[in-house]
Amino acid sequence: MTLRLFPFILLCITLLYSEQNQSVNKKVEHNCTQKHENNISKDARLKKELQEQMEREKKYAREQKFYQGDEYNLSEHEVDPDALKDIPVIEPDYDFDITDVYRDDI
């Protein structure tokens, strides 16, 4: 019985070994191509990051120009303090009772 299974077992071991060997070869080839691509992509990545940083710096410069407001004349939007005297003061109504809001019988 064992002698009949021996060729089958030997075949299975051979197939497993060959599949493992092929996967190792594929990994080695993949690593080699990946290293080559990494060398090329480092320069491309560096250029891309540099370009993005330059765009952020331009945006920051525009925002700072706006926030400083040196080039804007806002004097036409100023409020005259004498005009505020004519506006009546509205006193708040402090006698509000929140319990009336939650009552169902009203």
ZIMO-V477431 format. One record per residue. N is the residue number from 1. PHI is phi in whole degrees, 0 to 359 (* if undefined). D_CENTER is the distance of its C-alpha to the mean C-alpha in Angstrom with 2 decimals. Layout:
((N & PHI & D_CENTER) (N & PHI & D_CENTER))
//
This chain:
((1 & * & 64.24) (2 & 292 & 62.10) (3 & 292 & 63.41) (4 & 286 & 62.30) (5 & 277 & 58.72) (6 & 302 & 58.57) (7 & 299 & 57.83) (8 & 295 & 55.08) (9 & 295 & 53.48) (10 & 297 & 53.83) (11 & 296 & 52.18) (12 & 297 & 49.21) (13 & 296 & 48.75) (14 & 297 & 49.00) (15 & 295 & 46.36) (16 & 297 & 43.95) (17 & 296 & 44.54) (18 & 293 & 44.05) (19 & 295 & 40.78) (20 & 294 & 39.49) (21 & 296 & 40.71) (22 & 294 & 39.03) (23 & 294 & 35.65) (24 & 294 & 36.07) (25 & 297 & 36.99) (26 & 295 & 33.96) (27 & 297 & 31.68) (28 & 296 & 33.50) (29 & 296 & 33.21) (30 & 296 & 29.49) (31 & 296 & 28.97) (32 & 295 & 31.12) (33 & 292 & 29.32) (34 & 293 & 25.91) (35 & 296 & 27.21) (36 & 296 & 28.47) (37 & 293 & 25.21) (38 & 295 & 23.38) (39 & 296 & 25.90) (40 & 289 & 25.35) (41 & 286 & 21.58) (42 & 300 & 21.48) (43 & 295 & 22.98) (44 & 294 & 20.79) (45 & 297 & 17.60) (46 & 297 & 19.15) (47 & 296 & 20.04) (48 & 295 & 16.63) (49 & 296 & 15.04) (50 & 296 & 18.09) (51 & 297 & 17.76) (52 & 297 & 14.17) (53 & 294 & 15.54) (54 & 296 & 18.56) (55 & 295 & 16.74) (56 & 297 & 15.04) (57 & 294 & 18.60) (58 & 296 & 20.14) (59 & 297 & 17.97) (60 & 298 & 18.84) (61 & 296 & 22.45) (62 & 296 & 22.60) (63 & 295 & 21.28) (64 & 295 & 23.78) (65 & 298 & 26.50) (66 & 290 & 25.89) (67 & 292 & 25.75) (68 & 288 & 28.86) (69 & 68 & 30.71) (70 & 292 & 33.45) (71 & 266 & 33.84) (72 & 254 & 33.95) (73 & 254 & 37.25) (74 & 254 & 36.78) (75 & 293 & 40.43) (76 & 288 & 41.20) (77 & 261 & 38.89) (78 & 287 & 40.53) (79 & 261 & 42.49) (80 & 282 & 46.17) (81 & 298 & 46.97) (82 & 291 & 50.45) (83 & 287 & 49.02) (84 & 286 & 47.36) (85 & 291 & 50.82) (86 & 280 & 51.64) (87 & 276 & 48.77) (88 & 289 & 50.09) (89 & 275 & 48.45) (90 & 261 & 47.33) (91 & 279 & 47.96) (92 & 289 & 45.64) (93 & 267 & 47.23) (94 & 269 & 46.98) (95 & 265 & 49.19) (96 & 283 & 46.49) (97 & 246 & 46.85) (98 & 289 & 43.84) (99 & 295 & 46.13) (100 & 294 & 47.45) (101 & 291 & 44.05) (102 & 266 & 44.06) (103 & 278 & 47.73) (104 & 266 & 48.64) (105 & 276 & 52.32) (106 & 270 & 51.89))
//
